[in-house]
Amino acid sequence: MTRLDALRAVYDRLVGRVVVTIMGAVAVELQSIGHCPNFFYLQHAMGLASSMGLGIALSRPELSVIVLDGDGSVLMNLGGLTTLARYRPENLVHVVFDNESLLSVGGFPTATATGSDIAGIARAAGVPRTARVESLDEFVLAFDGALAAKELTTIVAKVEAAGPSGYLTDLALLENRFQFQRYLKSAGRKT
């Protein structure tokens, strides 16, 4: 399964939900499908997408929050999994695309290439729902199940170590911050 295929398969479920993602391949591929004002691309903060998503989920429990992460990013901040488990926001789904490499910065192998199991680590940390999936059908089933469960979930999707040909996009990241802030201010308001 490719990350891009996985993103395409659930893209319609991302529209209208708060989406926080790391930079690099995940952000470029998500933007290639279509940017929305509810998508935030976390720049210069590798390892902190789950922390950012947690803060939003706790402060805005009426919103559904999706974090799109990578194995290298999660491994840089394993404490993020214990913090997620401590607070257990019911409105947060944490997707980790595990390609066993730091693809966006040269393709160096991560610890998952030698046997570390992020889903097992999340489970041991206390995340109530975890899944490790290897096919597109499994991913969609796990993702939809997580949205329906309304319980903190970490889904580790094993994906190919392949990505976009480049990592530059047309989206001005400063404007993304302002756009996302405006989205959060207006989301959930009754007119």
N, C-alpha and C positions, 0 to 999 in steps of 0.2 A: 504494500500500500504506500502511496506517496502522501506526503503532508498536503499537497495541493488538492489531491482527490478527496482527502478527508475534509478539508475546509469547504470545498465545493458541495460535498454531500450534506453539510449541516449549515451552510451559509444562511439559508432562509430562517433558521432558528436564531441566528445571531442578530439579525435586524430587529431592532426594538428592545434589545437587551444590552446592558453595559458590557463591553468587551475590552479587556486589558490584555495587551500582548507585549512580548519582548520584541526588540528590534531584530534585524537580520532576516533570515529566510522566511520566518513565520509572518512578519509584517509585510514584506514584499509580496508574498503570495496572497495574503489576505487582501492587500490593496489591489492586486491584479484582478481579483474577482469583483471588487467594488468597495470603495470606501464609504462609510456612513459616519455621521457626526457622533454616534455612540461608541465608536472605536477609538481607543487610546493606545498609542504606540510608545511604550516606555523606553526612552532613550537614555543611554549612559547609566543604566541601573541594572546591569545583568544580575540576575538572582532575586530581583525584588518585585517581579510581576505579581506573584502570589500575595506578597505583603500589601501591595497597592490594592489589589482586588479585595483582600480581607478588610482593609480600611473602609472601602466603599460599601462592601456588603454589610458591615456592622453599622455604619452611619446611615445607610439607606436600606433598611430591611425590606422595604416594599419593592425594591428593584431586583431583578434577576441579574446576577453577575457571572460572567464567563471569563476565566483566565486561560489564555493560550500561551503555553510555556514550552520550554525545551529541556532536554535532559541536562545539558551543560549548565544551564541557568539554575535549575533546581539543585544540582549538585554543589553549586557555589553557595547556596543558602539552605542547607538541609534543615536548619532551625525554623525555616518558614513552614515546613510541614508540621512540626510540633506546635507552632503557634496557631496554624489553621485548626489543628485538632483540639487545642485548648478552648478556642472560642466557638467552633463548630457552627458557622453561619449556615442556616438552612437554604439560603438563597445564592450559594456559590458553587459553581462547578469548575474544577481545576483540571484542564487538559494538558498533559505533558506529551509532546511529540518527541519520542525517543529514537533518534537515528544513530545512537552510539558514537556521536562525534560532535566536535565543536565546528560544525559545518561552516558557519558564517565567518569564522576567523581562521580558516585554514584547513579544517577537517581533521584536526588532531582527535584521537580516540578519547572518549570519556570512560569513566569507571563502569558504565553499563556494557561496554564492549568486552569487559573481562568478568562479567557476572553479577555486578551490583544490580539490584532489583528495586527500582523506585516505587513500584506499587507495593512491594513488601515492606519497604521502609515507611511509606505513608501509612500502611495498615498498622505496623508496629508503633508508629508515632501516635496512633489513636484516631486517624481519619475513619469515620464510621462506614463509608462506602468506598471501595477501591475496585478497580478493574484493570487488567492488562489485556489489551486486544492486539491482534495481529492482522486482521482483515478489515476491509471497508465495511462489510455487513456487521461485523462485531462492533466496530467503532460506532456506527450509527445507532445500533441497538443500545449500546452502553450510554451514549450521549442522550438519547431520548429517554432512557430509563432514569438517568440522573436528573433531567429536568422534571420528570414526573414525580420523582421521589421526594423532592424538596428537602434534601438532606445533603450536607457537605459531602462532595464526591471528588475523588481524584481518579482520573482515567489516564492510564499510560498507554499511548498508542505507538506501537512499534512501527516505524516508517523507514523507508529507504533513505540512505545518506545521499540524497540528491536535492538540489535546490535551484533557484533561479540563476541565470547567467550573470547577473549583477545585483547589487544590493542598494542601488539608488532608486528613489521614487520621485514623483512630481509633487508629493505632498509636503508642504512646508510644516516642519515639525513644531515650530513655535505656534503657528496658526492652529495646529491640531490640539495643542493644549487649551487654547482659548475656546475653540469649537467644542471640545469635550466638556469644558467647564460650563459653557452655556447649556449644553445638553443636560448635564446633571442638575442644573438649576431649574430647568423646565420639566424634567422627567417626573412623571407621577402627579403633576399638578392638574387639578380639574379646572377646565375653562368654562 
